[in-house]
Amino acid sequence: MAGLAGRRVDLIGVPVDIGAGRRGVRLGPDALRAAGVLEQLKSIGCDVRDCGNVVVPQSEERNLGGPGLPRHVAAIRQMCLNTAAAVEASLRGGAFPVVMGGDHSLATGALAGCARVLGAQGLIWIDAHADMNSPDSTPTGNLHGMSLASALGDAPDLFPNPDFHTPAVDPSRTVFIGLRDLDLHERRAIRERGMSTFTMTDIDRYGMAHVMDRAIETAGRGAGTAHISLDIDSVDPAMAPGTGTPVPGGLTYREAHLAMEMLADSGIAHSLELTEVNPALDDHNMTARFAVGLIASLLGKRII
């Protein structure tokens, strides 16, 4: 794929931080705008429309969270419904939605929106964490650590059908990349579902090019058949310090860009979400600028 020149790209902001343990990531969408995401994408030939931010309800809940105690459920459910509607409308309008977070709890909504239009598709989940805890297994109660499990149907009381079509993705076509911080329940859930994983050890051993070849083969079944979920904490904190749950030993600058460039060349992506950019923790907006570069690489920016 030479990029999305001539096709509309919809920027959809989701300023949510109540799904995370640290506040401030709600400022992520505007940090990406300030870092020039609109201008970058226009410069590579994309027809870009900024759709603004979806509504994120406030929550005054005082639940401290923990096993069996998910936090801010009502507000996050409504945020996910709003996000799903925005993604659904974008896809039905023939656009490529780029969802800008905000914490990773929004993924439940983004994936629901994709599933309403396309059914259970492939997924490439690039993240230090699997976000595969259930409401009973979560150590914190933070819904950003349950978003993929919820999209697979592991929290039906929190995110019920038919508003949340589950499973929203095909587990056999789901690929994790960059994992390095998992809970015991998450390891078990991934094995039981037979989902593909490439940890940082695998990337060290085989190289990012090999890992992405395998991921694209597994998740994609042709053009426009996979959603890409990119949590900025997949990148090493030295390159992306502005995030709430940093884990040392992540992707390098070039590994992250190579992943996006190979996805662009493959053409398998039909949508993207980029989450967990927290400008309150950043250094002169460097994480947001890096994130904008990754979005541009996925959408076709080339070195030559």
JOMO-V192885 format. One record per residue. N is the residue number from 1. PSI is psi in whole degrees, -180 to 180 (999 if undefined). Layout:
N/PSI + N/PSI
This chain:
1/127 + 2/9 + 3/-173 + 4/30 + 5/127 + 6/-16 + 7/144 + 8/139 + 9/124 + 10/122 + 11/123 + 12/111 + 13/141 + 14/90 + 15/72 + 16/138 + 17/1 + 18/-9 + 19/-6 + 20/168 + 21/-22 + 22/136 + 23/167 + 24/-24 + 25/-12 + 26/-20 + 27/-3 + 28/-48 + 29/-43 + 30/-29 + 31/-39 + 32/-38 + 33/-44 + 34/-28 + 35/0 + 36/29 + 37/-41 + 38/-47 + 39/-40 + 40/-46 + 41/-37 + 42/-35 + 43/-20 + 44/12 + 45/7 + 46/145 + 47/96 + 48/136 + 49/124 + 50/111 + 51/5 + 52/-162 + 53/141 + 54/158 + 55/129 + 56/110 + 57/149 + 58/154 + 59/129 + 60/12 + 61/142 + 62/10 + 63/126 + 64/-12 + 65/166 + 66/-178 + 67/126 + 68/6 + 69/66 + 70/146 + 71/144 + 72/41 + 73/-49 + 74/-45 + 75/-41 + 76/-37 + 77/-45 + 78/-41 + 79/-43 + 80/-37 + 81/-42 + 82/-40 + 83/-43 + 84/-42 + 85/-40 + 86/-42 + 87/-43 + 88/-47 + 89/-39 + 90/-49 + 91/-43 + 92/-25 + 93/4 + 94/14 + 95/171 + 96/107 + 97/133 + 98/107 + 99/124 + 100/116 + 101/174 + 102/155 + 103/169 + 104/-2 + 105/-24 + 106/-18 + 107/-33 + 108/-41 + 109/-43 + 110/-43 + 111/-34 + 112/-41 + 113/-42 + 114/-43 + 115/-31 + 116/-31 + 117/-42 + 118/-6 + 119/-170 + 120/113 + 121/-176 + 122/161 + 123/131 + 124/116 + 125/104 + 126/109 + 127/148 + 128/-22 + 129/155 + 130/-21 + 131/43 + 132/18 + 133/153 + 134/168 + 135/-29 + 136/-28 + 137/-15 + 138/131 + 139/-15 + 140/-25 + 141/0 + 142/123 + 143/-15 + 144/-16 + 145/6 + 146/7 + 147/-42 + 148/-40 + 149/-41 + 150/-40 + 151/-23 + 152/-7 + 153/15 + 154/0 + 155/60 + 156/-25 + 157/-27 + 158/-40 + 159/80 + 160/153 + 161/154 + 162/-5 + 163/-34 + 164/93 + 165/119 + 166/144 + 167/139 + 168/-16 + 169/161 + 170/114 + 171/-35 + 172/-15 + 173/24 + 174/130 + 175/126 + 176/137 + 177/131 + 178/10 + 179/139 + 180/7 + 181/93 + 182/146 + 183/161 + 184/-45 + 185/-38 + 186/-42 + 187/-44 + 188/-43 + 189/-39 + 190/-45 + 191/-44 + 192/-33 + 193/-8 + 194/29 + 195/149 + 196/139 + 197/139 + 198/101 + 199/175 + 200/-30 + 201/-43 + 202/-41 + 203/-41 + 204/-41 + 205/-43 + 206/-19 + 207/150 + 208/-35 + 209/-45 + 210/-45 + 211/-44 + 212/-36 + 213/-45 + 214/-42 + 215/-44 + 216/-40 + 217/-39 + 218/-46 + 219/-32 + 220/145 + 221/30 + 222/-178 + 223/137 + 224/45 + 225/12 + 226/147 + 227/144 + 228/123 + 229/115 + 230/107 + 231/126 + 232/-16 + 233/-2 + 234/-27 + 235/149 + 236/138 + 237/-20 + 238/-31 + 239/-28 + 240/76 + 241/-19 + 242/70 + 243/152 + 244/-23 + 245/63 + 246/143 + 247/121 + 248/157 + 249/32 + 250/-167 + 251/144 + 252/171 + 253/-50 + 254/-35 + 255/-43 + 256/-45 + 257/-38 + 258/-41 + 259/-46 + 260/-41 + 261/-40 + 262/-36 + 263/-41 + 264/-45 + 265/-34 + 266/-32 + 267/11 + 268/-17 + 269/136 + 270/-7 + 271/160 + 272/143 + 273/141 + 274/122 + 275/168 + 276/22 + 277/116 + 278/98 + 279/-20 + 280/-19 + 281/3 + 282/171 + 283/100 + 284/38 + 285/22 + 286/-34 + 287/-41 + 288/-41 + 289/-41 + 290/-45 + 291/-41 + 292/-41 + 293/-37 + 294/-41 + 295/-45 + 296/-40 + 297/-42 + 298/-35 + 299/10 + 300/3 + 301/133 + 302/156 + 303/-42 + 304/999
